[in-house]
């Protein structure tokens, strides 16, 4: 019996030519305050997820970027650092 080989890497090649819409989720300056100690929060990393949105006769890649914040004061004092997304 013959088994068809699985094609590799086609998704990345297909997505490379699509227009990208980036949606950013950020906290306001007032929200970037540690709820535990009241210190300022800093941006720790960006979590990215992608989804395909198919619109009749139009396809585009939507990239969601969620900013993740942590408190430097709590990190320095080795307290349990709240992470805010």
LINCORMO-V880129 format. One record per backbone hydrogen bond with DSSP energy under -1.0 kcal/mol. CO is the residue of the C=O (numbers start at 1). NH is the residue of the N-H. E is the energy in kcal/mol with one decimal. If there is no record, write none. Layout:
# LINCORMO-V880129
co=CO nh=NH e=E
co=CO nh=NH e=E
This chain:
# LINCORMO-V880129
co=9 nh=13 e=-1.4
co=10 nh=14 e=-2.5
co=11 nh=15 e=-2.5
co=12 nh=16 e=-1.4
co=15 nh=18 e=-1.2
co=19 nh=61 e=-2.7
co=21 nh=63 e=-2.9
co=23 nh=65 e=-2.8
co=25 nh=67 e=-2.0
co=32 nh=41 e=-2.3
co=34 nh=38 e=-1.7
co=39 nh=34 e=-3.6
co=42 nh=70 e=-2.3
co=45 nh=68 e=-2.6
co=47 nh=66 e=-2.9
co=49 nh=64 e=-2.8
co=51 nh=62 e=-2.3
co=53 nh=60 e=-1.8
co=55 nh=58 e=-4.2
co=58 nh=55 e=-3.6
co=60 nh=53 e=-2.0
co=61 nh=21 e=-2.9
co=62 nh=51 e=-1.9
co=63 nh=23 e=-3.1
co=64 nh=49 e=-2.0
co=65 nh=25 e=-2.4
co=66 nh=47 e=-2.4
co=68 nh=44 e=-3.4
co=68 nh=45 e=-1.2
co=69 nh=84 e=-2.3
co=70 nh=42 e=-3.2
co=71 nh=75 e=-1.6
co=72 nh=76 e=-2.7
co=73 nh=77 e=-2.0
co=74 nh=79 e=-2.5
co=75 nh=78 e=-1.1
co=84 nh=69 e=-3.0
